[in-house]
Amino acid sequence: MQIEQLGRYPAAKRVIAHVSDTHLLRGGAPLGGVADTVGALDQVVAQLGRLGNTLDAIVVTGDVTDLGEADAYRRVRAAVEPLIESTGAELIWVMGNHDERAPFREGLLDETPNEEPVHRVVHLGGLRVIALDTSVPGFHHGELDATSLAWLDAALAEPAPEGTIVAMHHAPLPTPLALMDLLELRGQDELAEVIRGRDVRLILGGHLHYATNGSFAGIAVSVAGATAYTMDLSAPPRELVGIDGGRSFTLVHLYDDTFVTSVVPVGPFPVVTSFGAEFLAEVEALSPEGRLERFSRKPPVAP
């Protein structure tokens, strides 16, 4: 449904759901014996289903599974693909350090399994999305070797009509979490040389298990919170604490000359207040002056 423009900005040109770190296990087992990653993913799918055909893409930035098991990839795909069928959105998978390249290729992309980096370019109309594999087989830190950087350089050689989004697991941002800096993306100076001054509008990342934002090489970076569990940034210094709560995903709304990223909490929470479709239709039917009077005026103060 096309909603009438009521303020300064028109409807977003592109809408992307950014989901990360689902960490499913074979058989749907709870992560750490505690976290119901299957139920969390089902909740995310249900919430995204409310958006209907407004979604252009769903980008999953890595750690799709916890141990790279074939059954876990099948479960994730079975959970998400009905959403793709109902919304018509493009599904873009990105490798994480907990993923394994061969079963990732076979289970999610229907490709012949191999150990080559899983780099892809997907076009959403005039918007280019580059899925960049920053994983290092056998390790948890991230890195891009010379071959991968050359591939990225070639992929960015010609600008896209609506610009480019680069999606990677290891976001090039600092983290205040103890020990997580050991698992950061290495070779960031070399990456900056490749992407600086190109048409990259936004970098999407995961890995950190909490939602955050920053900038790299003059480009905005948005990290989605995990759906598996959340790192507690209020934990004592030099402690890493993951909690069974605080899950979220991010919605990216892209306009002609700007974008916004919005964190969406995951869960069946009680509704405090709601303005439904009937109210919106009533507001749209009013004149601009009537809208201001109906919606912007404060209620009278009680005596």
Phi and psi restraints in degrees (value plus and minus 20) as a CYANA .aco file:
   2 GLN   PHI    -103.1   -63.1
   2 GLN   PSI     101.3   141.3
   3 ILE   PHI    -114.5   -74.5
   3 ILE   PSI     113.6   153.6
   4 GLU   PHI     -82.2   -42.2
   4 GLU   PSI     121.5   161.5
   5 GLN   PHI     -92.5   -52.5
   5 GLN   PSI     102.9   142.9
   6 LEU   PHI    -127.0   -87.0
   6 LEU   PSI     -41.4    -1.4
   7 GLY   PHI    -142.2  -102.2
   7 GLY   PSI    -173.5  -133.5
   8 ARG   PHI     -87.2   -47.2
   8 ARG   PSI     -58.8   -18.8
   9 TYR   PHI    -121.4   -81.4
   9 TYR   PSI     119.4   159.4
  10 PRO   PHI     -95.2   -55.2
  10 PRO   PSI     158.0   198.0
  11 ALA   PHI     -81.3   -41.3
  11 ALA   PSI     130.2   170.2
  12 ALA   PHI     -80.0   -40.0
  12 ALA   PSI     125.4   165.4
  13 LYS   PHI     -95.1   -55.1
  13 LYS   PSI     -56.7   -16.7
  14 ARG   PHI    -156.1  -116.1
  14 ARG   PSI     124.1   164.1
  15 VAL   PHI    -147.3  -107.3
  15 VAL   PSI     104.2   144.2
  16 ILE   PHI    -143.5  -103.5
  16 ILE   PSI     111.5   151.5
  17 ALA   PHI    -111.7   -71.7
  17 ALA   PSI     104.2   144.2
  18 HIS   PHI    -129.2   -89.2
  18 HIS   PSI      89.7   129.7
  19 VAL   PHI    -135.9   -95.9
  19 VAL   PSI     126.0   166.0
  20 SER   PHI    -168.9  -128.9
  20 SER   PSI     136.0   176.0
  21 ASP   PHI      32.2    72.2
  21 ASP   PSI      43.4    83.4
  22 THR   PHI     -99.3   -59.3
  22 THR   PSI     -51.6   -11.6
  23 HIS   PHI      33.4    73.4
  23 HIS   PSI      26.3    66.3
  24 LEU   PHI     -94.2   -54.2
  24 LEU   PSI     130.3   170.3
  25 LEU   PHI    -133.7   -93.7
  25 LEU   PSI     139.5   179.5
  26 ARG   PHI     -76.6   -36.6
  26 ARG   PSI     116.5   156.5
  27 GLY   PHI      56.4    96.4
  27 GLY   PSI     -17.5    22.5
  28 GLY   PHI      52.0    92.0
  28 GLY   PSI       2.5    42.5
  29 ALA   PHI     -82.0   -42.0
  29 ALA   PSI     126.5   166.5
  30 PRO   PHI     -87.0   -47.0
  30 PRO   PSI     119.1   159.1
  31 LEU   PHI     -93.0   -53.0
  31 LEU   PSI     106.2   146.2
  32 GLY   PHI      47.0    87.0
  32 GLY   PSI      -4.0    36.0
  33 GLY   PHI      52.8    92.8
  33 GLY   PSI     -13.8    26.2
  34 VAL   PHI    -146.7  -106.7
  34 VAL   PSI     -74.4   -34.4
  35 ALA   PHI     -99.6   -59.6
  35 ALA   PSI     103.0   143.0
  36 ASP   PHI    -104.2   -64.2
  36 ASP   PSI      63.7   103.7
  37 THR   PHI     -89.6   -49.6
  37 THR   PSI     -50.3   -10.3
  38 VAL   PHI     -87.3   -47.3
  38 VAL   PSI     -67.9   -27.9
  39 GLY   PHI     -82.5   -42.5
  39 GLY   PSI     -57.6   -17.6
  40 ALA   PHI     -84.5   -44.5
  40 ALA   PSI     -62.9   -22.9
  41 LEU   PHI     -84.7   -44.7
  41 LEU   PSI     -61.9   -21.9
  42 ASP   PHI     -80.5   -40.5
  42 ASP   PSI     -57.1   -17.1
  43 GLN   PHI     -86.3   -46.3
  43 GLN   PSI     -61.9   -21.9
  44 VAL   PHI     -80.1   -40.1
  44 VAL   PSI     -65.5   -25.5
  45 VAL   PHI     -80.4   -40.4
  45 VAL   PSI     -62.6   -22.6
  46 ALA   PHI     -82.8   -42.8
  46 ALA   PSI     -62.7   -22.7
  47 GLN   PHI     -88.3   -48.3
  47 GLN   PSI     -59.7   -19.7
  48 LEU   PHI     -87.9   -47.9
  48 LEU   PSI     -49.4    -9.4
  49 GLY   PHI     -82.0   -42.0
  49 GLY   PSI     -45.8    -5.8
  50 ARG   PHI     -85.3   -45.3
  50 ARG   PSI     -44.5    -4.5
  51 LEU   PHI     -99.8   -59.8
  51 LEU   PSI     -33.6     6.4
  52 GLY   PHI      37.2    77.2
  52 GLY   PSI    -159.8  -119.8
  53 ASN   PHI    -104.1   -64.1
  53 ASN   PSI      -4.1    35.9
  54 THR   PHI     -97.3   -57.3
  54 THR   PSI     -36.4     3.6
  55 LEU   PHI    -100.1   -60.1
  55 LEU   PSI     110.4   150.4
  56 ASP   PHI    -110.4   -70.4
  56 ASP   PSI     -53.3   -13.3
  57 ALA   PHI    -178.5  -138.5
  57 ALA   PSI     135.9   175.9
  58 ILE   PHI    -140.6  -100.6
  58 ILE   PSI      98.5   138.5
  59 VAL   PHI    -128.4   -88.4
  59 VAL   PSI     102.5   142.5
  60 VAL   PHI    -130.0   -90.0
  60 VAL   PSI      88.7   128.7
  61 THR   PHI    -112.5   -72.5
  61 THR   PSI      37.8    77.8
  62 GLY   PHI      71.3   111.3
  62 GLY   PSI     151.1   191.1
  63 ASP   PHI      29.7    69.7
  63 ASP   PSI      28.3    68.3
  64 VAL   PHI     -81.5   -41.5
  64 VAL   PSI     -61.0   -21.0
  65 THR   PHI    -139.4   -99.4
  65 THR   PSI     146.9   186.9
  66 ASP   PHI    -110.2   -70.2
  66 ASP   PSI     -52.3   -12.3
  67 LEU   PHI    -146.7  -106.7
  67 LEU   PSI     -10.6    29.4
  68 GLY   PHI      51.8    91.8
  68 GLY   PSI       6.6    46.6
  69 GLU   PHI    -101.6   -61.6
  69 GLU   PSI     120.2   160.2
  70 ALA   PHI     -79.5   -39.5
  70 ALA   PSI     -61.7   -21.7
  71 ASP   PHI     -83.2   -43.2
  71 ASP   PSI     -56.4   -16.4
  72 ALA   PHI     -85.6   -45.6
  72 ALA   PSI     -60.1   -20.1
  73 TYR   PHI     -83.8   -43.8
  73 TYR   PSI     -60.2   -20.2
  74 ARG   PHI     -81.4   -41.4
  74 ARG   PSI     -60.4   -20.4
  75 ARG   PHI     -86.5   -46.5
  75 ARG   PSI     -62.7   -22.7
  76 VAL   PHI     -82.4   -42.4
  76 VAL   PSI     -66.2   -26.2
  77 ARG   PHI     -83.9   -43.9
  77 ARG   PSI     -61.4   -21.4
  78 ALA   PHI     -84.0   -44.0
  78 ALA   PSI     -52.5   -12.5
  79 ALA   PHI     -93.7   -53.7
  79 ALA   PSI     -56.7   -16.7
  80 VAL   PHI    -112.3   -72.3
  80 VAL   PSI     -53.3   -13.3
  81 GLU   PHI     -82.4   -42.4
  81 GLU   PSI     -55.7   -15.7
  82 PRO   PHI     -78.7   -38.7
  82 PRO   PSI     -52.9   -12.9
  83 LEU   PHI     -85.5   -45.5
  83 LEU   PSI     -60.1   -20.1
  84 ILE   PHI     -84.0   -44.0
  84 ILE   PSI     -60.8   -20.8
  85 GLU   PHI     -85.4   -45.4
  85 GLU   PSI     -57.2   -17.2
  86 SER   PHI    -100.5   -60.5
  86 SER   PSI     -48.2    -8.2
  87 THR   PHI    -121.3   -81.3
  87 THR   PSI     -43.3    -3.3
  88 GLY   PHI      56.8    96.8
  88 GLY   PSI      -9.3    30.7
  89 ALA   PHI     -93.8   -53.8
  89 ALA   PSI     133.0   173.0
  90 GLU   PHI    -100.4   -60.4
  90 GLU   PSI     117.9   157.9
  91 LEU   PHI    -126.8   -86.8
  91 LEU   PSI     101.1   141.1
  92 ILE   PHI    -141.3  -101.3
  92 ILE   PSI      94.6   134.6
  93 TRP   PHI    -117.1   -77.1
  93 TRP   PSI     119.2   159.2
  94 VAL   PHI    -144.5  -104.5
  94 VAL   PSI     117.4   157.4
  95 MET   PHI     -89.5   -49.5
  95 MET   PSI     122.2   162.2
  96 GLY   PHI    -142.1  -102.1
  96 GLY   PSI     154.7   194.7
  97 ASN   PHI     -90.3   -50.3
  97 ASN   PSI     -42.3    -2.3
  98 HIS   PHI    -105.8   -65.8
  98 HIS   PSI     -31.5     8.5
  99 ASP   PHI    -101.9   -61.9
  99 ASP   PSI     142.0   182.0
 100 GLU   PHI    -142.1  -102.1
 100 GLU   PSI     109.3   149.3
 101 ARG   PHI     -79.2   -39.2
 101 ARG   PSI     -65.8   -25.8
 102 ALA   PHI     -83.2   -43.2
 102 ALA   PSI     -74.7   -34.7
 103 PRO   PHI     -87.4   -47.4
 103 PRO   PSI     -47.3    -7.3
 104 PHE   PHI     -81.8   -41.8
 104 PHE   PSI     -70.0   -30.0
 105 ARG   PHI     -80.3   -40.3
 105 ARG   PSI     -67.4   -27.4
 106 GLU   PHI     -90.8   -50.8
 106 GLU   PSI     -64.0   -24.0
 107 GLY   PHI     -99.3   -59.3
 107 GLY   PSI     -50.6   -10.6
 108 LEU   PHI    -129.2   -89.2
 108 LEU   PSI     -50.0   -10.0
 109 LEU   PHI    -130.5   -90.5
 109 LEU   PSI     -24.6    15.4
 110 ASP   PHI      37.1    77.1
 110 ASP   PSI      17.5    57.5
 111 GLU   PHI    -128.8   -88.8
 111 GLU   PSI     141.5   181.5
 112 THR   PHI     -83.8   -43.8
 112 THR   PSI     107.4   147.4
 113 PRO   PHI     -85.5   -45.5
 113 PRO   PSI     113.0   153.0
 114 ASN   PHI    -176.3  -136.3
 114 ASN   PSI     155.9   195.9
 115 GLU   PHI    -124.0   -84.0
 115 GLU   PSI      -4.6    35.4
 116 GLU   PHI     -94.8   -54.8
 116 GLU   PSI     131.5   171.5
 117 PRO   PHI     -75.8   -35.8
 117 PRO   PSI     122.4   162.4
 118 VAL   PHI    -116.7   -76.7
 118 VAL   PSI      60.4   100.4
 119 HIS   PHI    -119.7   -79.7
 119 HIS   PSI     118.9   158.9
 120 ARG   PHI    -165.0  -125.0
 120 ARG   PSI     133.9   173.9
 121 VAL   PHI    -141.1  -101.1
 121 VAL   PSI     107.1   147.1
 122 VAL   PHI    -144.1  -104.1
 122 VAL   PSI     115.0   155.0
 123 HIS   PHI    -126.9   -86.9
 123 HIS   PSI     105.3   145.3
 124 LEU   PHI    -128.0   -88.0
 124 LEU   PSI      63.8   103.8
 125 GLY   PHI      43.0    83.0
 125 GLY   PSI    -143.6  -103.6
 126 GLY   PHI    -106.8   -66.8
 126 GLY   PSI     -22.7    17.3
 127 LEU   PHI    -111.8   -71.8
 127 LEU   PSI     109.6   149.6
 128 ARG   PHI    -121.9   -81.9
 128 ARG   PSI     110.2   150.2
 129 VAL   PHI    -135.9   -95.9
 129 VAL   PSI     103.8   143.8
 130 ILE   PHI    -127.8   -87.8
 130 ILE   PSI      97.8   137.8
 131 ALA   PHI    -110.2   -70.2
 131 ALA   PSI      94.3   134.3
 132 LEU   PHI    -131.4   -91.4
 132 LEU   PSI     105.2   145.2
 133 ASP   PHI    -106.8   -66.8
 133 ASP   PSI      87.9   127.9
 134 THR   PHI    -121.3   -81.3
 134 THR   PSI     -13.3    26.7
 135 SER   PHI     -93.0   -53.0
 135 SER   PSI     132.8   172.8
 136 VAL   PHI    -142.3  -102.3
 136 VAL   PSI      89.9   129.9
 137 PRO   PHI     -70.6   -30.6
 137 PRO   PSI     108.1   148.1
 138 GLY   PHI      68.0   108.0
 138 GLY   PSI     -22.9    17.1
 139 PHE   PHI    -154.5  -114.5
 139 PHE   PSI     147.1   187.1
 140 HIS   PHI    -125.1   -85.1
 140 HIS   PSI     -34.3     5.7
 141 HIS   PHI     -97.1   -57.1
 141 HIS   PSI     150.9   190.9
 142 GLY   PHI    -131.9   -91.9
 142 GLY   PSI     135.5   175.5
 143 GLU   PHI    -185.5  -145.5
 143 GLU   PSI     131.0   171.0
 144 LEU   PHI    -142.7  -102.7
 144 LEU   PSI      97.6   137.6
 145 ASP   PHI     -99.7   -59.7
 145 ASP   PSI     157.2   197.2
 146 ALA   PHI     -80.8   -40.8
 146 ALA   PSI     -56.4   -16.4
 147 THR   PHI     -86.0   -46.0
 147 THR   PSI     -61.6   -21.6
 148 SER   PHI     -88.1   -48.1
 148 SER   PSI     -59.0   -19.0
 149 LEU   PHI     -86.1   -46.1
 149 LEU   PSI     -57.1   -17.1
 150 ALA   PHI     -85.4   -45.4
 150 ALA   PSI     -59.3   -19.3
 151 TRP   PHI     -81.6   -41.6
 151 TRP   PSI     -65.3   -25.3
 152 LEU   PHI     -83.6   -43.6
 152 LEU   PSI     -62.0   -22.0
 153 ASP   PHI     -79.0   -39.0
 153 ASP   PSI     -62.8   -22.8
 154 ALA   PHI     -88.3   -48.3
 154 ALA   PSI     -57.8   -17.8
 155 ALA   PHI     -85.4   -45.4
 155 ALA   PSI     -49.3    -9.3
 156 LEU   PHI    -114.7   -74.7
 156 LEU   PSI     -13.4    26.6
 157 ALA   PHI     -78.6   -38.6
 157 ALA   PSI     -61.8   -21.8
 158 GLU   PHI    -130.0   -90.0
 158 GLU   PSI     110.6   150.6
 159 PRO   PHI     -86.2   -46.2
 159 PRO   PSI     128.4   168.4
 160 ALA   PHI    -110.6   -70.6
 160 ALA   PSI     131.0   171.0
 161 PRO   PHI     -74.7   -34.7
 161 PRO   PSI     -57.4   -17.4
 162 GLU   PHI    -129.6   -89.6
 162 GLU   PSI      -5.9    34.1
 163 GLY   PHI      64.8   104.8
 163 GLY   PSI    -192.8  -152.8
 164 THR   PHI    -150.7  -110.7
 164 THR   PSI     122.0   162.0
 165 ILE   PHI    -132.4   -92.4
 165 ILE   PSI     110.4   150.4
 166 VAL   PHI    -123.9   -83.9
 166 VAL   PSI     103.2   143.2
 167 ALA   PHI    -130.7   -90.7
 167 ALA   PSI     103.2   143.2
 168 MET   PHI    -162.6  -122.6
 168 MET   PSI     138.4   178.4
 169 HIS   PHI     -96.4   -56.4
 169 HIS   PSI     -71.9   -31.9
 170 HIS   PHI    -105.6   -65.6
 170 HIS   PSI      77.5   117.5
 171 ALA   PHI     -90.0   -50.0
 171 ALA   PSI     119.2   159.2
 172 PRO   PHI    -100.4   -60.4
 172 PRO   PSI      47.6    87.6
 173 LEU   PHI    -154.3  -114.3
 173 LEU   PSI     131.8   171.8
 174 PRO   PHI     -92.5   -52.5
 174 PRO   PSI     137.7   177.7
 175 THR   PHI    -153.4  -113.4
 175 THR   PSI     119.6   159.6
 176 PRO   PHI    -101.2   -61.2
 176 PRO   PSI     -23.0    17.0
 177 LEU   PHI     -97.0   -57.0
 177 LEU   PSI     114.5   154.5
 178 ALA   PHI     -79.4   -39.4
 178 ALA   PSI     117.0   157.0
 179 LEU   PHI      53.0    93.0
 179 LEU   PSI     -43.9    -3.9
 180 MET   PHI     -84.4   -44.4
 180 MET   PSI     -44.3    -4.3
 181 ASP   PHI     -87.0   -47.0
 181 ASP   PSI     -40.7    -0.7
 182 LEU   PHI     -88.7   -48.7
 182 LEU   PSI     -42.2    -2.2
 183 LEU   PHI    -125.3   -85.3
 183 LEU   PSI      -1.3    38.7
 184 GLU   PHI     -96.6   -56.6
 184 GLU   PSI     157.0   197.0
 185 LEU   PHI     -97.7   -57.7
 185 LEU   PSI     103.7   143.7
 186 ARG   PHI    -112.2   -72.2
 186 ARG   PSI     137.8   177.8
 187 GLY   PHI      54.0    94.0
 187 GLY   PSI      13.2    53.2
 188 GLN   PHI     -88.4   -48.4
 188 GLN   PSI     -50.0   -10.0
 189 ASP   PHI     -82.5   -42.5
 189 ASP   PSI     -61.7   -21.7
 190 GLU   PHI     -86.9   -46.9
 190 GLU   PSI     -59.0   -19.0
 191 LEU   PHI     -83.6   -43.6
 191 LEU   PSI     -62.8   -22.8
 192 ALA   PHI     -78.6   -38.6
 192 ALA   PSI     -59.1   -19.1
 193 GLU   PHI     -81.9   -41.9
 193 GLU   PSI     -52.8   -12.8
 194 VAL   PHI     -97.9   -57.9
 194 VAL   PSI     -61.0   -21.0
 195 ILE   PHI    -116.9   -76.9
 195 ILE   PSI     -36.9     3.1
 196 ARG   PHI     -84.6   -44.6
 196 ARG   PSI     111.6   151.6
 197 GLY   PHI      60.7   100.7
 197 GLY   PSI     -15.6    24.4
 198 ARG   PHI    -113.0   -73.0
 198 ARG   PSI    -183.8  -143.8
 199 ASP   PHI    -116.5   -76.5
 199 ASP   PSI       1.3    41.3
 200 VAL   PHI     -92.8   -52.8
 200 VAL   PSI      98.6   138.6
 201 ARG   PHI    -110.6   -70.6
 201 ARG   PSI     -49.9    -9.9
 202 LEU   PHI    -179.4  -139.4
 202 LEU   PSI     123.2   163.2
 203 ILE   PHI    -132.3   -92.3
 203 ILE   PSI     108.9   148.9
 204 LEU   PHI    -126.3   -86.3
 204 LEU   PSI     115.9   155.9
 205 GLY   PHI    -161.0  -121.0
 205 GLY   PSI     154.4   194.4
 206 GLY   PHI    -157.6  -117.6
 206 GLY   PSI    -154.9  -114.9
 207 HIS   PHI      56.5    96.5
 207 HIS   PSI     -57.1   -17.1
 208 LEU   PHI    -102.2   -62.2
 208 LEU   PSI     -40.9    -0.9
 209 HIS   PHI      45.6    85.6
 209 HIS   PSI       9.8    49.8
 210 TYR   PHI    -177.9  -137.9
 210 TYR   PSI     130.0   170.0
 211 ALA   PHI     -98.8   -58.8
 211 ALA   PSI     113.8   153.8
 212 THR   PHI    -176.5  -136.5
 212 THR   PSI     147.7   187.7
 213 ASN   PHI    -160.9  -120.9
 213 ASN   PSI     135.7   175.7
 214 GLY   PHI    -190.4  -150.4
 214 GLY   PSI    -177.1  -137.1
 215 SER   PHI    -163.6  -123.6
 215 SER   PSI     133.9   173.9
 216 PHE   PHI    -166.4  -126.4
 216 PHE   PSI     105.7   145.7
 217 ALA   PHI      33.7    73.7
 217 ALA   PSI      15.3    55.3
 218 GLY   PHI      58.7    98.7
 218 GLY   PSI      -8.7    31.3
 219 ILE   PHI    -137.9   -97.9
 219 ILE   PSI     116.6   156.6
 220 ALA   PHI     -86.1   -46.1
 220 ALA   PSI     121.9   161.9
 221 VAL   PHI    -144.1  -104.1
 221 VAL   PSI     110.5   150.5
 222 SER   PHI    -143.5  -103.5
 222 SER   PSI     102.4   142.4
 223 VAL   PHI    -125.9   -85.9
 223 VAL   PSI     106.6   146.6
 224 ALA   PHI    -102.9   -62.9
 224 ALA   PSI     124.2   164.2
 225 GLY   PHI     -88.6   -48.6
 225 GLY   PSI     134.8   174.8
 226 ALA   PHI     -97.3   -57.3
 226 ALA   PSI     132.6   172.6
 227 THR   PHI    -112.2   -72.2
 227 THR   PSI     -34.0     6.0
 228 ALA   PHI     -99.8   -59.8
 228 ALA   PSI     -75.1   -35.1
 229 TYR   PHI    -183.2  -143.2
 229 TYR   PSI     149.0   189.0
 230 THR   PHI    -141.8  -101.8
 230 THR   PSI     117.1   157.1
 231 MET   PHI     -96.5   -56.5
 231 MET   PSI     116.1   156.1
 232 ASP   PHI    -111.5   -71.5
 232 ASP   PSI      84.6   124.6
 233 LEU   PHI     -93.5   -53.5
 233 LEU   PSI     -29.1    10.9
 234 SER   PHI    -113.1   -73.1
 234 SER   PSI     -14.2    25.8
 235 ALA   PHI     -86.5   -46.5
 235 ALA   PSI     137.9   177.9
 236 PRO   PHI     -76.9   -36.9
 236 PRO   PSI     131.2   171.2
 237 PRO   PHI     -75.0   -35.0
 237 PRO   PSI     124.1   164.1
 238 ARG   PHI      46.0    86.0
 238 ARG   PSI       4.2    44.2
 239 GLU   PHI    -145.8  -105.8
 239 GLU   PSI     119.8   159.8
 240 LEU   PHI    -127.6   -87.6
 240 LEU   PSI      98.0   138.0
 241 VAL   PHI    -149.5  -109.5
 241 VAL   PSI      97.9   137.9
 242 GLY   PHI    -122.1   -82.1
 242 GLY   PSI     111.6   151.6
 243 ILE   PHI    -133.9   -93.9
 243 ILE   PSI     131.8   171.8
 244 ASP   PHI    -107.4   -67.4
 244 ASP   PSI      49.7    89.7
 245 GLY   PHI     155.3   195.3
 245 GLY   PSI    -197.3  -157.3
 246 GLY   PHI      47.0    87.0
 246 GLY   PSI       1.4    41.4
 247 ARG   PHI     -88.7   -48.7
 247 ARG   PSI     130.8   170.8
 248 SER   PHI    -181.7  -141.7
 248 SER   PSI     144.2   184.2
 249 PHE   PHI    -153.1  -113.1
 249 PHE   PSI     156.2   196.2
 250 THR   PHI    -143.0  -103.0
 250 THR   PSI     121.6   161.6
 251 LEU   PHI    -125.6   -85.6
 251 LEU   PSI     112.1   152.1
 252 VAL   PHI    -131.3   -91.3
 252 VAL   PSI      97.8   137.8
 253 HIS   PHI    -128.1   -88.1
 253 HIS   PSI      99.1   139.1
 254 LEU   PHI    -126.9   -86.9
 254 LEU   PSI     110.8   150.8
 255 TYR   PHI    -132.7   -92.7
 255 TYR   PSI     157.7   197.7
 256 ASP   PHI     -78.2   -38.2
 256 ASP   PSI     -61.7   -21.7
 257 ASP   PHI    -145.5  -105.5
 257 ASP   PSI      -9.2    30.8
 258 THR   PHI    -179.5  -139.5
 258 THR   PSI    -198.4  -158.4
 259 PHE   PHI    -176.1  -136.1
 259 PHE   PSI     141.5   181.5
 260 VAL   PHI    -154.0  -114.0
 260 VAL   PSI     125.3   165.3
 261 THR   PHI    -136.3   -96.3
 261 THR   PSI     113.6   153.6
 262 SER   PHI    -150.0  -110.0
 262 SER   PSI     109.3   149.3
 263 VAL   PHI    -104.0   -64.0
 263 VAL   PSI     109.1   149.1
 264 VAL   PHI    -133.1   -93.1
 264 VAL   PSI      97.8   137.8
 265 PRO   PHI     -88.9   -48.9
 265 PRO   PSI     123.6   163.6
 266 VAL   PHI    -120.3   -80.3
 266 VAL   PSI     101.6   141.6
 267 GLY   PHI     135.4   175.4
 267 GLY   PSI     136.0   176.0
 268 PRO   PHI    -107.1   -67.1
 268 PRO   PSI      53.3    93.3
 269 PHE   PHI    -104.2   -64.2
 269 PHE   PSI     133.3   173.3
 270 PRO   PHI     -82.5   -42.5
 270 PRO   PSI     122.8   162.8
 271 VAL   PHI    -105.5   -65.5
 271 VAL   PSI     107.4   147.4
 272 VAL   PHI    -110.5   -70.5
 272 VAL   PSI     -63.2   -23.2
 273 THR   PHI    -172.3  -132.3
 273 THR   PSI     135.2   175.2
 274 SER   PHI    -174.9  -134.9
 274 SER   PSI     116.5   156.5
 275 PHE   PHI    -139.7   -99.7
 275 PHE   PSI      86.4   126.4
 276 GLY   PHI    -104.8   -64.8
 276 GLY   PSI    -190.1  -150.1
 277 ALA   PHI     -83.4   -43.4
 277 ALA   PSI     -54.8   -14.8
 278 GLU   PHI     -84.6   -44.6
 278 GLU   PSI     -61.3   -21.3
 279 PHE   PHI     -84.9   -44.9
 279 PHE   PSI     -63.2   -23.2
 280 LEU   PHI     -81.2   -41.2
 280 LEU   PSI     -62.2   -22.2
 281 ALA   PHI     -82.7   -42.7
 281 ALA   PSI     -57.7   -17.7
 282 GLU   PHI     -83.6   -43.6
 282 GLU   PSI     -63.9   -23.9
 283 VAL   PHI     -84.7   -44.7
 283 VAL   PSI     -63.6   -23.6
 284 GLU   PHI     -83.5   -43.5
 284 GLU   PSI     -49.4    -9.4
 285 ALA   PHI     -96.4   -56.4
 285 ALA   PSI     -35.3     4.7
 286 LEU   PHI    -102.3   -62.3
 286 LEU   PSI     140.8   180.8
 287 SER   PHI     -91.2   -51.2
 287 SER   PSI     143.0   183.0
 288 PRO   PHI     -73.4   -33.4
 288 PRO   PSI     -59.9   -19.9
 289 GLU   PHI     -87.2   -47.2
 289 GLU   PSI     -58.2   -18.2
 290 GLY   PHI     -87.4   -47.4
 290 GLY   PSI     -56.0   -16.0
 291 ARG   PHI     -83.8   -43.8
 291 ARG   PSI     -63.2   -23.2
 292 LEU   PHI     -81.2   -41.2
 292 LEU   PSI     -62.4   -22.4
 293 GLU   PHI     -88.8   -48.8
 293 GLU   PSI     -62.4   -22.4
 294 ARG   PHI     -94.5   -54.5
 294 ARG   PSI     -58.0   -18.0
 295 PHE   PHI    -131.2   -91.2
 295 PHE   PSI     -47.6    -7.6
 296 SER   PHI    -115.3   -75.3
 296 SER   PSI     -43.5    -3.5
 297 ARG   PHI     -92.5   -52.5
 297 ARG   PSI     118.4   158.4
 298 LYS   PHI     -91.2   -51.2
 298 LYS   PSI     130.4   170.4
 299 PRO   PHI     -88.6   -48.6
 299 PRO   PSI     135.0   175.0
 300 PRO   PHI     -83.9   -43.9
 300 PRO   PSI     126.6   166.6
 301 VAL   PHI     -99.1   -59.1
 301 VAL   PSI     113.2   153.2
 302 ALA   PHI     -85.7   -45.7
 302 ALA   PSI     122.7   162.7
